[in-house]
Amino acid sequence: MSAVIKHSEERLMKVLLAPVISEKATFVAEKNEQVVFLVTPDATKLEIKAAVEMLFKVQVESVQVANRAGKTKRSGRFTGRRNNTRRAFVCLKSGQEINFTEEAK
């Protein structure tokens, strides 16, 4: 049962906030052919898949989502809190690749 769901292009442009470039994200990318993105807190897996396919012209196999709680930090006697984030681990089909290091033309 595959339902075709249409998402507005405007919404899809706002779903992905930024790619995550870290040691863990690089390790995951090499080992599992996945790319990690910061996404909006209310983004669904289907919206994330549609946004990645639209923006990067690649085929997505699956999407896993992780909600990360923000840490409480101190600076002297003042305490603050970092924002909660939502990360999407996007698994690309074999042979597909997103390269963030090349220049935009």
Secondary structure, DSSP 8 states (H G I E B T S, - for coil): --------HHHHHHHEEEE--SHHHHHHHHHH-EEEEEE-TT--HHHHHHHHHHHH---EEEEEEEEE---EEEETTEEEE---EEEEEEEE-TT----SSS---
